[in-house]
Amino acid sequence: MKKNLITLMVWLALMPLPCLADWTEVGKSVRGDTYFVDFDRIRRHGDSVYWWGMNDNAQPTKFGVLSAIVYFEGDCKVFRYKYLSDTYYLDQMGKGKISSHSNTPDEDWTYPKRKSVFELVLKKVCDN
């Protein structure tokens, strides 16, 4: 029992938990959705940048989703990004019941549209 407790404590200390993130608002979409980044946990490896992002939907989706927490990979040289993992929640700010979750990274890169909130997020992450 003591060994399990120690293992759990070490795992919690080392595991990057999005629920403990220090979210900074970065921008709003034209629909009114708010986008956040945890700037303290941005990591770089070679030409890639990795970060946690969260969005709060102004209105629930047709599935009732009000927020999402996503782990991204970005390429600042080519200016593109992809989802590595994503979790969708029925409440605001990444809380409440999980609607769906995926740990399957996107195969294809996404290029943000000009003057979109995703362009703003990627620029701020790359400039950090």
MOPAC internal coordinates of N, CA, C and O (Angstrom, degrees):
PM7 1SCF
backbone

  N    0.0000 0     0.00 0     0.00 0    0    0    0
  C    1.4431 1     0.00 0     0.00 0    1    0    0
  C    1.5262 1   111.16 1     0.00 0    2    1    0
  O    1.2310 1   120.81 1   134.90 1    3    2    1
  N    1.3392 1   116.05 1   -45.10 1    3    2    1
  C    1.4553 1   120.42 1  -179.56 1    5    3    2
  C    1.5325 1   110.69 1   -63.71 1    6    5    3
  O    1.2310 1   120.94 1   141.07 1    7    6    5
  N    1.3384 1   115.81 1   -38.93 1    7    6    5
  C    1.4636 1   120.48 1   178.84 1    9    7    6
  C    1.5322 1   110.63 1   -63.78 1   10    9    7
  O    1.2310 1   120.07 1   139.43 1   11   10    9
  N    1.3313 1   117.48 1   -40.57 1   11   10    9
  C    1.4676 1   121.47 1   178.25 1   13   11   10
  C    1.5222 1   111.30 1   -64.33 1   14   13   11
  O    1.2310 1   120.38 1   140.16 1   15   14   13
  N    1.3176 1   116.88 1   -39.84 1   15   14   13
  C    1.4552 1   121.21 1   178.92 1   17   15   14
  C    1.5220 1   110.76 1   -65.16 1   18   17   15
  O    1.2310 1   119.76 1   137.07 1   19   18   17
  N    1.3137 1   118.06 1   -42.93 1   19   18   17
  C    1.4670 1   122.14 1   178.26 1   21   19   18
  C    1.5199 1   109.92 1   -64.22 1   22   21   19
  O    1.2310 1   120.00 1   136.58 1   23   22   21
  N    1.3239 1   117.61 1   -43.42 1   23   22   21
  C    1.4642 1   121.41 1   178.25 1   25   23   22
  C    1.5212 1   110.47 1   -60.66 1   26   25   23
  O    1.2310 1   120.16 1   135.98 1   27   26   25
  N    1.3235 1   117.31 1   -44.02 1   27   26   25
  C    1.4602 1   121.41 1   178.60 1   29   27   26
  C    1.5216 1   111.00 1   -62.13 1   30   29   27
  O    1.2310 1   119.63 1   136.90 1   31   30   29
  N    1.3123 1   118.31 1   -43.10 1   31   30   29
  C    1.4654 1   122.10 1  -179.35 1   33   31   30
  C    1.5265 1   111.02 1   -64.27 1   34   33   31
  O    1.2310 1   120.14 1   138.06 1   35   34   33
  N    1.3332 1   117.33 1   -41.94 1   35   34   33
  C    1.4648 1   120.97 1   177.91 1   37   35   34
  C    1.5218 1   110.02 1   -65.32 1   38   37   35
  O    1.2310 1   120.10 1   136.42 1   39   38   37
  N    1.3289 1   117.41 1   -43.58 1   39   38   37
  C    1.4606 1   121.43 1   179.72 1   41   39   38
  C    1.5291 1   110.60 1   -61.04 1   42   41   39
  O    1.2310 1   120.21 1   134.42 1   43   42   41
  N    1.3350 1   117.20 1   -45.58 1   43   42   41
  C    1.4638 1   120.63 1   179.82 1   45   43   42
  C    1.5271 1   111.80 1   -64.22 1   46   45   43
  O    1.2310 1   120.25 1   145.22 1   47   46   45
  N    1.3268 1   117.13 1   -34.78 1   47   46   45
  C    1.4614 1   120.52 1   179.74 1   49   47   46
  C    1.5221 1   111.85 1   -70.13 1   50   49   47
  O    1.2310 1   120.17 1   147.05 1   51   50   49
  N    1.3128 1   117.28 1   -32.95 1   51   50   49
  C    1.4637 1   121.26 1  -175.43 1   53   51   50
  C    1.5257 1   113.64 1   -94.97 1   54   53   51
  O    1.2310 1   119.99 1   153.85 1   55   54   53
  N    1.3074 1   117.62 1   -26.15 1   55   54   53
  C    1.4593 1   121.60 1  -175.51 1   57   55   54
  C    1.5218 1   110.61 1   -76.42 1   58   57   55
  O    1.2310 1   119.43 1   -53.26 1   59   58   57
  N    1.3444 1   118.70 1   126.74 1   59   58   57
  C    1.4624 1   120.45 1   177.11 1   61   59   58
  C    1.5247 1   110.08 1   -76.12 1   62   61   59
  O    1.2310 1   120.17 1   -75.64 1   63   62   61
  N    1.3064 1   117.27 1   104.36 1   63   62   61
  C    1.4552 1   121.37 1  -178.02 1   65   63   62
  C    1.5239 1   110.54 1   -94.72 1   66   65   63
  O    1.2310 1   119.79 1   -60.24 1   67   66   65
  N    1.3337 1   118.01 1   119.76 1   67   66   65
  C    1.4515 1   120.17 1  -179.44 1   69   67   66
  C    1.5178 1   113.29 1   -61.49 1   70   69   67
  O    1.2310 1   119.84 1   153.44 1   71   70   69
  N    1.3306 1   117.92 1   -26.56 1   71   70   69
  C    1.4626 1   119.91 1  -179.39 1   73   71   70
  C    1.5223 1   111.49 1   -68.65 1   74   73   71
  O    1.2310 1   119.85 1   161.77 1   75   74   73
  N    1.3319 1   117.89 1   -18.23 1   75   74   73
  C    1.4618 1   121.65 1   178.21 1   77   75   74
  C    1.5223 1   112.38 1   -98.14 1   78   77   75
  O    1.2310 1   120.40 1  -169.27 1   79   78   77
  N    1.3176 1   116.84 1    10.73 1   79   78   77
  C    1.4625 1   121.89 1  -175.01 1   81   79   78
  C    1.5231 1   111.64 1   -67.79 1   82   81   79
  O    1.2310 1   121.71 1   -24.86 1   83   82   81
  N    1.3251 1   114.34 1   155.14 1   83   82   81
  C    1.4583 1   122.49 1   173.68 1   85   83   82
  C    1.5280 1   106.67 1  -101.41 1   86   85   83
  O    1.2310 1   120.87 1   -92.95 1   87   86   85
  N    1.3272 1   115.94 1    87.05 1   87   86   85
  C    1.4581 1   121.31 1  -173.19 1   89   87   86
  C    1.5218 1   112.23 1   -75.45 1   90   89   87
  O    1.2310 1   120.99 1   -47.24 1   91   90   89
  N    1.3321 1   115.71 1   132.76 1   91   90   89
  C    1.4646 1   122.90 1   175.48 1   93   91   90
  C    1.5233 1   107.78 1  -117.12 1   94   93   91
  O    1.2310 1   120.47 1   -53.50 1   95   94   93
  N    1.3218 1   116.70 1   126.50 1   95   94   93
  C    1.4582 1   120.11 1   177.88 1   97   95   94
  C    1.5209 1   109.60 1   -67.10 1   98   97   95
  O    1.2310 1   121.30 1   -47.83 1   99   98   97
  N    1.3361 1   115.11 1   132.17 1   99   98   97
  C    1.4707 1   120.96 1  -178.15 1  101   99   98
  C    1.5240 1   111.08 1  -110.07 1  102  101   99
  O    1.2310 1   119.90 1   143.59 1  103  102  101
  N    1.3104 1   117.80 1   -36.41 1  103  102  101
  C    1.4646 1   119.57 1  -178.97 1  105  103  102
  C    1.5059 1   112.53 1  -179.71 1  106  105  103
  O    1.2310 1   121.93 1    -3.21 1  107  106  105
  N    1.3403 1   113.91 1   176.79 1  107  106  105
  C    1.4592 1   121.71 1   178.62 1  109  107  106
  C    1.5162 1   108.99 1  -126.16 1  110  109  107
  O    1.2310 1   121.59 1   -34.66 1  111  110  109
  N    1.3266 1   114.57 1   145.34 1  111  110  109
  C    1.4597 1   119.70 1   176.86 1  113  111  110
  C    1.5214 1   109.10 1   -82.42 1  114  113  111
  O    1.2310 1   120.68 1    -8.80 1  115  114  113
  N    1.3332 1   116.30 1   171.20 1  115  114  113
  C    1.4598 1   120.22 1   178.11 1  117  115  114
  C    1.5264 1   111.43 1   -64.38 1  118  117  115
  O    1.2310 1   119.96 1   156.72 1  119  118  117
  N    1.3373 1   117.68 1   -23.28 1  119  118  117
  C    1.4718 1   121.64 1   176.73 1  121  119  118
  C    1.5143 1   112.89 1   -81.25 1  122  121  119
  O    1.2310 1   120.52 1   171.33 1  123  122  121
  N    1.3548 1   116.60 1    -8.67 1  123  122  121
  C    1.4572 1   119.97 1  -179.72 1  125  123  122
  C    1.5117 1   114.32 1    96.50 1  126  125  123
  O    1.2310 1   119.92 1  -175.70 1  127  126  125
  N    1.3393 1   117.76 1     4.30 1  127  126  125
  C    1.4652 1   121.00 1   176.10 1  129  127  126
  C    1.5271 1   108.90 1   -71.76 1  130  129  127
  O    1.2310 1   120.32 1   -39.90 1  131  130  129
  N    1.3384 1   116.99 1   140.10 1  131  130  129
  C    1.4569 1   122.29 1  -177.80 1  133  131  130
  C    1.5260 1   109.45 1  -103.60 1  134  133  131
  O    1.2310 1   120.84 1   -44.46 1  135  134  133
  N    1.3331 1   116.00 1   135.54 1  135  134  133
  C    1.4653 1   122.34 1  -177.27 1  137  135  134
  C    1.5238 1   110.47 1  -115.46 1  138  137  135
  O    1.2310 1   121.10 1   -42.59 1  139  138  137
  N    1.3362 1   115.50 1   137.41 1  139  138  137
  C    1.4540 1   123.47 1  -176.54 1  141  139  138
  C    1.5208 1   110.01 1  -128.03 1  142  141  139
  O    1.2310 1   120.93 1   -24.91 1  143  142  141
  N    1.3463 1   115.83 1   155.09 1  143  142  141
  C    1.4657 1   122.89 1   174.40 1  145  143  142
  C    1.5209 1   107.92 1  -134.18 1  146  145  143
  O    1.2310 1   120.70 1   -36.24 1  147  146  145
  N    1.3248 1   116.28 1   143.76 1  147  146  145
  C    1.4667 1   121.53 1   171.34 1  149  147  146
  C    1.5315 1   106.63 1   -95.46 1  150  149  147
  O    1.2310 1   120.56 1   -88.40 1  151  150  149
  N    1.3261 1   116.53 1    91.60 1  151  150  149
  C    1.4635 1   122.11 1  -175.42 1  153  151  150
  C    1.5272 1   112.87 1   -66.36 1  154  153  151
  O    1.2310 1   119.95 1   155.23 1  155  154  153
  N    1.3201 1   117.70 1   -24.77 1  155  154  153
  C    1.4687 1   120.81 1  -179.41 1  157  155  154
  C    1.5252 1   112.41 1   -68.65 1  158  157  155
  O    1.2310 1   120.26 1   159.52 1  159  158  157
  N    1.3202 1   117.12 1   -20.48 1  159  158  157
  C    1.4654 1   119.50 1  -175.24 1  161  159  158
  C    1.5228 1   113.21 1  -113.04 1  162  161  159
  O    1.2310 1   120.00 1  -159.76 1  163  162  161
  N    1.3298 1   117.61 1    20.24 1  163  162  161
  C    1.4629 1   120.44 1   174.60 1  165  163  162
  C    1.5211 1   107.87 1   -70.66 1  166  165  163
  O    1.2310 1   120.77 1   -46.50 1  167  166  165
  N    1.3215 1   116.14 1   133.50 1  167  166  165
  C    1.4622 1   122.17 1   179.61 1  169  167  166
  C    1.5167 1   109.29 1  -127.09 1  170  169  167
  O    1.2310 1   121.07 1   -34.29 1  171  170  169
  N    1.3331 1   115.56 1   145.71 1  171  170  169
  C    1.4693 1   121.18 1   178.00 1  173  171  170
  C    1.5238 1   109.16 1  -119.70 1  174  173  171
  O    1.2310 1   121.66 1   -36.82 1  175  174  173
  N    1.3201 1   114.42 1   143.18 1  175  174  173
  C    1.4598 1   121.04 1   175.13 1  177  175  174
  C    1.5239 1   106.65 1  -147.65 1  178  177  175
  O    1.2310 1   120.79 1   -71.14 1  179  178  177
  N    1.3247 1   116.09 1   108.86 1  179  178  177
  C    1.4615 1   119.99 1  -176.09 1  181  179  178
  C    1.5196 1   109.85 1    63.26 1  182  181  179
  O    1.2310 1   120.80 1    50.82 1  183  182  181
  N    1.3245 1   116.07 1  -129.18 1  183  182  181
  C    1.4637 1   121.07 1   179.64 1  185  183  182
  C    1.5295 1   112.58 1   -86.89 1  186  185  183
  O    1.2310 1   120.14 1   179.00 1  187  186  185
  N    1.3219 1   117.34 1    -1.00 1  187  186  185
  C    1.4622 1   120.69 1  -175.88 1  189  187  186
  C    1.5243 1   111.45 1   -99.60 1  190  189  187
  O    1.2310 1   121.65 1   -30.29 1  191  190  189
  N    1.3209 1   114.45 1   149.71 1  191  190  189
  C    1.4570 1   122.49 1   173.90 1  193  191  190
  C    1.5325 1   106.49 1  -125.19 1  194  193  191
  O    1.2310 1   120.67 1   -39.51 1  195  194  193
  N    1.3368 1   116.33 1   140.49 1  195  194  193
  C    1.4625 1   122.63 1  -177.58 1  197  195  194
  C    1.5220 1   108.55 1  -123.38 1  198  197  195
  O    1.2310 1   120.65 1   -43.24 1  199  198  197
  N    1.3329 1   116.36 1   136.76 1  199  198  197
  C    1.4617 1   119.19 1   179.88 1  201  199  198
  C    1.5229 1   110.81 1  -155.47 1  202  201  199
  O    1.2310 1   122.17 1   -21.10 1  203  202  201
  N    1.3562 1   113.45 1   158.90 1  203  202  201
  C    1.4584 1   122.49 1   173.28 1  205  203  202
  C    1.5194 1   108.04 1   -95.11 1  206  205  203
  O    1.2310 1   120.87 1   -47.52 1  207  206  205
  N    1.3190 1   115.95 1   132.48 1  207  206  205
  C    1.4575 1   121.63 1   175.46 1  209  207  206
  C    1.5134 1   109.77 1  -127.69 1  210  209  207
  O    1.2310 1   121.42 1   -25.56 1  211  210  209
  N    1.3121 1   114.88 1   154.44 1  211  210  209
  C    1.4633 1   120.01 1   177.58 1  213  211  210
  C    1.5191 1   108.11 1  -137.93 1  214  213  211
  O    1.2310 1   120.75 1   -36.79 1  215  214  213
  N    1.3258 1   116.18 1   143.21 1  215  214  213
  C    1.4554 1   119.39 1   171.18 1  217  215  214
  C    1.5140 1   110.20 1  -127.79 1  218  217  215
  O    1.2310 1   121.95 1   -36.77 1  219  218  217
  N    1.3152 1   113.87 1   143.23 1  219  218  217
  C    1.4590 1   123.23 1   175.37 1  221  219  218
  C    1.5157 1   106.85 1  -110.00 1  222  221  219
  O    1.2310 1   120.38 1   -59.96 1  223  222  221
  N    1.3165 1   116.88 1   120.04 1  223  222  221
  C    1.4576 1   120.54 1  -179.96 1  225  223  222
  C    1.5240 1   110.24 1   -78.67 1  226  225  223
  O    1.2310 1   120.88 1   -41.23 1  227  226  225
  N    1.3269 1   115.91 1   138.77 1  227  226  225
  C    1.4695 1   120.60 1   176.48 1  229  227  226
  C    1.5297 1   110.04 1   -67.42 1  230  229  227
  O    1.2310 1   120.71 1   145.82 1  231  230  229
  N    1.3376 1   116.25 1   -34.18 1  231  230  229
  C    1.4624 1   122.92 1   178.16 1  233  231  230
  C    1.5278 1   108.16 1  -131.83 1  234  233  231
  O    1.2310 1   119.57 1   -32.43 1  235  234  233
  N    1.3151 1   118.43 1   147.57 1  235  234  233
  C    1.4643 1   119.17 1   177.34 1  237  235  234
  C    1.5268 1   111.22 1   -64.18 1  238  237  235
  O    1.2310 1   120.74 1   -31.91 1  239  238  237
  N    1.3280 1   116.20 1   148.09 1  239  238  237
  C    1.4582 1   120.85 1   174.17 1  241  239  238
  C    1.5195 1   108.88 1   -71.97 1  242  241  239
  O    1.2310 1   119.89 1    -2.65 1  243  242  241
  N    1.3269 1   117.81 1   177.35 1  243  242  241
  C    1.4673 1   120.51 1   178.16 1  245  243  242
  C    1.5257 1   112.11 1   -64.24 1  246  245  243
  O    1.2310 1   120.74 1   164.36 1  247  246  245
  N    1.3553 1   116.20 1   -15.64 1  247  246  245
  C    1.4647 1   121.34 1   177.05 1  249  247  246
  C    1.5340 1   111.79 1   -95.96 1  250  249  247
  O    1.2310 1   120.32 1  -176.97 1  251  250  249
  N    1.3324 1   116.99 1     3.03 1  251  250  249
  C    1.4516 1   121.33 1   179.66 1  253  251  250
  C    1.5227 1   114.66 1    84.83 1  254  253  251
  O    1.2310 1   119.90 1  -172.08 1  255  254  253
  N    1.3307 1   117.79 1     7.92 1  255  254  253
  C    1.4677 1   122.29 1  -177.35 1  257  255  254
  C    1.5320 1   110.14 1   -74.37 1  258  257  255
  O    1.2310 1   121.39 1   -51.04 1  259  258  257
  N    1.3375 1   114.95 1   128.96 1  259  258  257
  C    1.4653 1   120.87 1   177.54 1  261  259  258
  C    1.5199 1   113.51 1  -110.64 1  262  261  259
  O    1.2310 1   119.77 1   166.51 1  263  262  261
  N    1.3456 1   118.05 1   -13.49 1  263  262  261
  C    1.4630 1   119.56 1   178.61 1  265  263  262
  C    1.5190 1   110.11 1  -159.45 1  266  265  263
  O    1.2310 1   121.62 1   -16.30 1  267  266  265
  N    1.3383 1   114.51 1   163.70 1  267  266  265
  C    1.4628 1   121.00 1   178.48 1  269  267  266
  C    1.5183 1   108.77 1  -145.87 1  270  269  267
  O    1.2310 1   121.11 1   -33.91 1  271  270  269
  N    1.3217 1   115.48 1   146.09 1  271  270  269
  C    1.4682 1   122.06 1   171.80 1  273  271  270
  C    1.5202 1   106.33 1  -119.75 1  274  273  271
  O    1.2310 1   121.22 1   -53.31 1  275  274  273
  N    1.3355 1   115.28 1   126.69 1  275  274  273
  C    1.4628 1   121.11 1  -172.86 1  277  275  274
  C    1.5217 1   109.82 1  -129.39 1  278  277  275
  O    1.2310 1   120.84 1   -41.37 1  279  278  277
  N    1.3263 1   116.00 1   138.63 1  279  278  277
  C    1.4612 1   121.81 1   171.47 1  281  279  278
  C    1.5248 1   106.37 1   -99.83 1  282  281  279
  O    1.2310 1   121.00 1   -58.67 1  283  282  281
  N    1.3441 1   115.69 1   121.33 1  283  282  281
  C    1.4534 1   122.61 1  -173.62 1  285  283  282
  C    1.5262 1   112.03 1  -109.48 1  286  285  283
  O    1.2310 1   121.33 1   -25.29 1  287  286  285
  N    1.3190 1   115.07 1   154.71 1  287  286  285
  C    1.4623 1   122.86 1   162.99 1  289  287  286
  C    1.5171 1   106.53 1  -118.33 1  290  289  287
  O    1.2310 1   120.51 1   -47.60 1  291  290  289
  N    1.3271 1   116.63 1   132.40 1  291  290  289
  C    1.4519 1   120.81 1   178.04 1  293  291  290
  C    1.5157 1   111.21 1  -122.18 1  294  293  291
  O    1.2310 1   121.12 1   -28.41 1  295  294  293
  N    1.3005 1   115.47 1   151.59 1  295  294  293
  C    1.4635 1   123.27 1   174.56 1  297  295  294
  C    1.5217 1   105.82 1  -117.34 1  298  297  295
  O    1.2310 1   120.75 1   -76.29 1  299  298  297
  N    1.3311 1   116.17 1   103.71 1  299  298  297
  C    1.4628 1   120.90 1  -174.45 1  301  299  298
  C    1.5300 1   112.41 1   -74.59 1  302  301  299
  O    1.2310 1   119.77 1   154.78 1  303  302  301
  N    1.3257 1   118.04 1   -25.22 1  303  302  301
  C    1.4717 1   120.53 1   179.12 1  305  303  302
  C    1.5251 1   111.55 1   -70.70 1  306  305  303
  O    1.2310 1   120.95 1   135.22 1  307  306  305
  N    1.3269 1   115.78 1   -44.78 1  307  306  305
  C    1.4613 1   120.53 1  -178.69 1  309  307  306
  C    1.5371 1   110.37 1   -91.45 1  310  309  307
  O    1.2310 1   120.16 1   163.63 1  311  310  309
  N    1.3282 1   117.30 1   -16.37 1  311  310  309
  C    1.4626 1   126.00 1   179.92 1  313  311  310
  C    1.5317 1   110.80 1    63.89 1  314  313  311
  O    1.2310 1   121.87 1  -109.16 1  315  314  313
  N    1.3356 1   114.02 1    70.84 1  315  314  313
  C    1.4486 1   122.02 1   178.74 1  317  315  314
  C    1.5242 1   108.69 1  -151.25 1  318  317  315
  O    1.2310 1   120.41 1   -12.55 1  319  318  317
  N    1.3319 1   116.83 1   167.45 1  319  318  317
  C    1.4587 1   120.91 1  -178.43 1  321  319  318
  C    1.5201 1   109.81 1  -149.13 1  322  321  319
  O    1.2310 1   121.43 1   -13.76 1  323  322  321
  N    1.3509 1   114.87 1   166.24 1  323  322  321
  C    1.4567 1   121.02 1   171.57 1  325  323  322
  C    1.5181 1   109.66 1  -151.19 1  326  325  323
  O    1.2310 1   121.58 1   -25.29 1  327  326  325
  N    1.3371 1   114.58 1   154.71 1  327  326  325
  C    1.4586 1   121.58 1   175.83 1  329  327  326
  C    1.5225 1   108.99 1   -79.19 1  330  329  327
  O    1.2310 1   120.63 1   -46.12 1  331  330  329
  N    1.3324 1   116.40 1   133.88 1  331  330  329
  C    1.4584 1   121.52 1   172.85 1  333  331  330
  C    1.5227 1   111.19 1  -100.61 1  334  333  331
  O    1.2310 1   121.07 1   143.75 1  335  334  333
  N    1.3252 1   115.56 1   -36.25 1  335  334  333
  C    1.4567 1   121.49 1   177.42 1  337  335  334
  C    1.5231 1   107.49 1  -155.06 1  338  337  335
  O    1.2310 1   120.22 1   -33.82 1  339  338  337
  N    1.3112 1   117.18 1   146.18 1  339  338  337
  C    1.4572 1   120.45 1  -177.97 1  341  339  338
  C    1.5252 1   110.68 1  -148.08 1  342  341  339
  O    1.2310 1   121.65 1   -40.34 1  343  342  341
  N    1.3322 1   114.45 1   139.66 1  343  342  341
  C    1.4585 1   122.04 1   179.67 1  345  343  342
  C    1.5247 1   108.10 1  -131.65 1  346  345  343
  O    1.2310 1   120.63 1   -47.24 1  347  346  345
  N    1.3244 1   116.40 1   132.76 1  347  346  345
  C    1.4618 1   122.23 1  -176.15 1  349  347  346
  C    1.5271 1   109.38 1  -114.19 1  350  349  347
  O    1.2310 1   121.32 1   -44.40 1  351  350  349
  N    1.3371 1   115.09 1   135.60 1  351  350  349
  C    1.4633 1   121.82 1  -172.65 1  353  351  350
  C    1.5239 1   111.39 1  -119.85 1  354  353  351
  O    1.2310 1   121.41 1   -26.81 1  355  354  353
  N    1.3324 1   114.91 1   153.19 1  355  354  353
  C    1.4545 1   120.82 1   179.58 1  357  355  354
  C    1.5227 1   113.04 1   -87.35 1  358  357  355
  O    1.2310 1   120.02 1   172.85 1  359  358  357
  N    1.3363 1   117.56 1    -7.15 1  359  358  357
  C    1.4640 1   121.89 1   176.56 1  361  359  358
  C    1.5238 1   109.96 1  -120.09 1  362  361  359
  O    1.2310 1   120.70 1   -10.60 1  363  362  361
  N    1.3149 1   116.27 1   169.40 1  363  362  361
  C    1.4686 1   123.06 1   179.69 1  365  363  362
  C    1.5258 1   110.85 1   -68.95 1  366  365  363
  O    1.2310 1   121.05 1   -21.16 1  367  366  365
  N    1.3319 1   115.60 1   158.84 1  367  366  365
  C    1.4596 1   124.65 1   172.06 1  369  367  366
  C    1.5290 1   113.99 1    56.50 1  370  369  367
  O    1.2310 1   120.27 1  -141.89 1  371  370  369
  N    1.3313 1   117.09 1    38.11 1  371  370  369
  C    1.4578 1   121.08 1   176.03 1  373  371  370
  C    1.5055 1   113.87 1    64.31 1  374  373  371
  O    1.2310 1   120.66 1  -143.54 1  375  374  373
  N    1.3192 1   116.35 1    36.46 1  375  374  373
  C    1.4618 1   120.77 1  -178.77 1  377  375  374
  C    1.5225 1   109.92 1  -123.63 1  378  377  375
  O    1.2310 1   121.77 1   -11.48 1  379  378  377
  N    1.3113 1   114.22 1   168.52 1  379  378  377
  C    1.4587 1   120.05 1   177.68 1  381  379  378
  C    1.5074 1   112.15 1    87.12 1  382  381  379
  O    1.2310 1   121.34 1    13.73 1  383  382  381
  N    1.3028 1   115.04 1  -166.27 1  383  382  381
  C    1.4626 1   122.12 1  -177.26 1  385  383  382
  C    1.5295 1   109.99 1   -67.77 1  386  385  383
  O    1.2310 1   121.07 1   -40.27 1  387  386  385
  N    1.3362 1   115.56 1   139.73 1  387  386  385
  C    1.4662 1   121.39 1   176.47 1  389  387  386
  C    1.5196 1   108.80 1   -79.55 1  390  389  387
  O    1.2310 1   121.21 1   -53.36 1  391  390  389
  N    1.3283 1   115.29 1   126.64 1  391  390  389
  C    1.4579 1   121.23 1   177.54 1  393  391  390
  C    1.5211 1   111.09 1   -82.36 1  394  393  391
  O    1.2310 1   120.69 1   136.18 1  395  394  393
  N    1.3393 1   116.29 1   -43.82 1  395  394  393
  C    1.4666 1   120.93 1   177.32 1  397  395  394
  C    1.5243 1   109.16 1  -160.76 1  398  397  395
  O    1.2310 1   121.50 1   -17.33 1  399  398  397
  N    1.3397 1   114.73 1   162.67 1  399  398  397
  C    1.4574 1   120.97 1  -177.63 1  401  399  398
  C    1.5248 1   109.21 1  -151.45 1  402  401  399
  O    1.2310 1   120.89 1   -35.51 1  403  402  401
  N    1.3282 1   115.90 1   144.49 1  403  402  401
  C    1.4646 1   120.22 1   176.01 1  405  403  402
  C    1.5195 1   110.10 1  -143.12 1  406  405  403
  O    1.2310 1   120.91 1   -45.87 1  407  406  405
  N    1.3252 1   115.87 1   134.13 1  407  406  405
  C    1.4646 1   122.00 1   172.56 1  409  407  406
  C    1.5271 1   110.50 1  -107.75 1  410  409  407
  O    1.2310 1   120.42 1  -163.06 1  411  410  409
  N    1.3188 1   116.80 1    16.94 1  411  410  409
  C    1.4615 1   121.32 1   179.65 1  413  411  410
  C    1.5232 1   108.90 1   -94.78 1  414  413  411
  O    1.2310 1   119.93 1   -67.81 1  415  414  413
  N    1.3335 1   117.74 1   112.19 1  415  414  413
  C    1.4665 1   119.99 1  -179.59 1  417  415  414
  C    1.5297 1   111.93 1   -63.38 1  418  417  415
  O    1.2310 1   121.17 1   -32.80 1  419  418  417
  N    1.3334 1   115.37 1   147.20 1  419  418  417
  C    1.4614 1   119.85 1   172.82 1  421  419  418
  C    1.5239 1   109.27 1   -59.49 1  422  421  419
  O    1.2310 1   120.48 1   -39.02 1  423  422  421
  N    1.3080 1   116.69 1   140.98 1  423  422  421
  C    1.4613 1   119.91 1   176.15 1  425  423  422
  C    1.5233 1   110.85 1   -78.53 1  426  425  423
  O    1.2310 1   120.54 1   141.96 1  427  426  425
  N    1.3245 1   116.58 1   -38.04 1  427  426  425
  C    1.4577 1   121.68 1  -175.58 1  429  427  426
  C    1.5193 1   111.53 1  -101.85 1  430  429  427
  O    1.2310 1   121.25 1   -30.31 1  431  430  429
  N    1.3218 1   115.21 1   149.69 1  431  430  429
  C    1.4553 1   122.13 1   175.62 1  433  431  430
  C    1.5260 1   109.62 1   -80.59 1  434  433  431
  O    1.2310 1   121.13 1   -28.97 1  435  434  433
  N    1.3328 1   115.45 1   151.03 1  435  434  433
  C    1.4635 1   122.47 1   174.54 1  437  435  434
  C    1.5176 1   108.11 1  -111.70 1  438  437  435
  O    1.2310 1   120.68 1   -46.17 1  439  438  437
  N    1.3261 1   116.30 1   133.83 1  439  438  437
  C    1.4607 1   122.21 1   176.71 1  441  439  438
  C    1.5250 1   107.21 1  -103.12 1  442  441  439
  O    1.2310 1   119.88 1   -60.25 1  443  442  441
  N    1.3318 1   117.84 1   119.75 1  443  442  441
  C    1.4691 1   118.79 1  -175.28 1  445  443  442
  C    1.5275 1   111.91 1   -64.98 1  446  445  443
  O    1.2310 1   121.26 1   -37.39 1  447  446  445
  N    1.3204 1   115.20 1   142.61 1  447  446  445
  C    1.4623 1   120.47 1   176.41 1  449  447  446
  C    1.5254 1   109.58 1   -68.98 1  450  449  447
  O    1.2310 1   121.07 1   -32.79 1  451  450  449
  N    1.2953 1   115.56 1   147.21 1  451  450  449
  C    1.4666 1   121.96 1   179.05 1  453  451  450
  C    1.5278 1   110.45 1   -58.71 1  454  453  451
  O    1.2310 1   121.15 1   -46.66 1  455  454  453
  N    1.3234 1   115.40 1   133.34 1  455  454  453
  C    1.4679 1   124.00 1   178.49 1  457  455  454
  C    1.5313 1   112.98 1    64.60 1  458  457  455
  O    1.2310 1   120.12 1  -157.79 1  459  458  457
  N    1.3281 1   117.38 1    22.21 1  459  458  457
  C    1.4663 1   120.48 1   176.74 1  461  459  458
  C    1.5239 1   109.64 1   -92.37 1  462  461  459
  O    1.2310 1   120.91 1   -13.93 1  463  462  461
  N    1.3269 1   115.87 1   166.07 1  463  462  461
  C    1.4636 1   120.19 1   176.94 1  465  463  462
  C    1.5320 1   110.27 1   -64.76 1  466  465  463
  O    1.2310 1   119.93 1   148.01 1  467  466  465
  N    1.3354 1   117.73 1   -31.99 1  467  466  465
  C    1.4685 1   120.08 1   178.04 1  469  467  466
  C    1.5286 1   111.63 1   -68.08 1  470  469  467
  O    1.2310 1   120.15 1   145.48 1  471  470  469
  N    1.3287 1   117.32 1   -34.52 1  471  470  469
  C    1.4599 1   120.13 1   174.19 1  473  471  470
  C    1.5318 1   109.81 1   -62.87 1  474  473  471
  O    1.2310 1   120.42 1   136.64 1  475  474  473
  N    1.3128 1   116.80 1   -43.36 1  475  474  473
  C    1.4672 1   121.83 1   179.34 1  477  475  474
  C    1.5266 1   110.92 1   -63.86 1  478  477  475
  O    1.2310 1   119.91 1   134.36 1  479  478  477
  N    1.3330 1   117.78 1   -45.64 1  479  478  477
  C    1.4634 1   121.27 1  -179.62 1  481  479  478
  C    1.5256 1   110.11 1   -61.45 1  482  481  479
  O    1.2310 1   119.93 1   130.71 1  483  482  481
  N    1.3324 1   117.75 1   -49.29 1  483  482  481
  C    1.4595 1   120.48 1  -178.18 1  485  483  482
  C    1.5286 1   111.17 1   -63.03 1  486  485  483
  O    1.2310 1   120.10 1   140.99 1  487  486  485
  N    1.3140 1   117.41 1   -39.01 1  487  486  485
  C    1.4720 1   120.06 1   177.96 1  489  487  486
  C    1.5221 1   110.64 1   -62.65 1  490  489  487
  O    1.2310 1   120.03 1   134.61 1  491  490  489
  N    1.3218 1   117.55 1   -45.39 1  491  490  489
  C    1.4749 1   120.33 1  -179.45 1  493  491  490
  C    1.5174 1   111.63 1   -65.86 1  494  493  491
  O    1.2310 1   120.17 1   141.47 1  495  494  493
  N    1.3314 1   117.29 1   -38.53 1  495  494  493
  C    1.4618 1   120.76 1   178.37 1  497  495  494
  C    1.5320 1   109.52 1   -66.26 1  498  497  495
  O    1.2310 1   120.18 1   134.74 1  499  498  497
  N    1.3066 1   117.26 1   -45.26 1  499  498  497
  C    1.4682 1   121.02 1  -178.90 1  501  499  498
  C    1.5308 1   112.06 1   -66.33 1  502  501  499
  O    1.2310 1   120.48 1   146.03 1  503  502  501
  N    1.3320 1   116.69 1   -33.97 1  503  502  501
  C    1.4809 1   120.64 1  -179.43 1  505  503  502
  C    1.5158 1   112.78 1   -80.08 1  506  505  503
  O    1.2310 1   120.06 1   167.85 1  507  506  505
  N    1.3179 1   117.48 1   -12.15 1  507  506  505
  C    1.4733 1   121.32 1  -176.71 1  509  507  506
  C    1.5288 1   111.50 1   -71.59 1  510  509  507
  O    1.2310 1   120.10 1   180.00 1  511  510  509

